[in-house]
């Protein structure tokens, strides 16, 4: 087995070494920050697709892209950029510190046929056009060879767009992503990519739902900031390991489309999401929820050593089975943890901290609906194991029905009465005006210095 694995590595190394190195300058790019390099990037991608893979090398400069072109009917259309598809050999994009920046003055939204912006919500018929400067700056799709993308900045330049009418069910549901990964059966590695100010999502993942031995999907060092709809959308896929990344300030750059989350895990079109793991990631100051999982078929998602900060909305909304949070920090309210009669399906919080400290918020504001740190109305068997609720400001301990609290510490300064009902195991200490009516105490609760046991 070891010999086979080493042989596979050696073959992959030979395949990479034999590939041509391509640059956008070979296809006419200037990289001066003022000349439109869209056509050069599109031609480069076409060449890579013809070869079935390749090594793309960018320079540490600014490439101006996204200038809308005139189509065969004489109308504006999205610029074609790095659209890689069907690569059977390794696809490697080395940014080397490059920045792809969308040109000023590009149209996004619904416009009339003369390119004038409309207002309100519209379709794309009867004398109207749905426009976007690009569908994605980089996309790797249907690749069976490994995909590696690293060390670059994708700047959507949202503030300089001309905004037209809304399209879709909520806001502007029009493709305009930074980096898109779609249905790649080979491995995926994305490192140190800053994707910001896009009119839709910073990162869009629509992966395959199968685990393949020896194939990994690792994303680390991502920064998604100031995007209009999501920092990252995950609509399908399995086995992604996302580390040391930030998903912040969605909807804060003048354009907002729901749900406006840091990360939205929402399987679409009959797909599933399984086996994700986020480690040392930050979800903060998004117009919508820091992390939301509410619709679609998703399960088996873990968060380790992550921070969730809600400033104007919930810090986390994990309404799907088998979501697990270990050693995480929540600044602001949590809602819709998944409850189930089967404890193995319910959300688990282990060694987590829940606080209301404005000093831990980038804006000084902490979202607390009705002052609650957690709204757990349907939380049967949701587990809080060795968790600490430290509310030294205006926060109130969880309003809950049905969770399990085991070996927790709870404290609130507010004089508003908390109704933190559930099953108590181990030893839990509570300080503050808390009522435990209809709770089951199977271990020990020390409430304001008084030891309690048995059903309340």
Helices and strands as residue ranges (DSSP letters): H 2-17, E 21-22, G 24-27, H 38-51, E 54-57, E 62-65, E 69-70, E 76-77, E 82-85, E 91-102, E 107-112, E 128-131, E 136-141, E 147-155, G 158-160, E 162-163, E 177-182, E 188-196, E 201-206, E 217-220, E 223-225, E 230-238, E 240-243, E 246-248, E 261-265, E 272-279, E 282-284, E 291-293, E 297-304, E 307-309, E 316-318, E 323-326, E 329-331, E 334-335, E 348-350, E 353-355, G 358-360, G 369-371, E 374-376, E 383-385, E 388-391, E 399-406, E 409-412, E 418-425, E 427-431, E 434-435, E 440-441, E 444-447, E 450-452
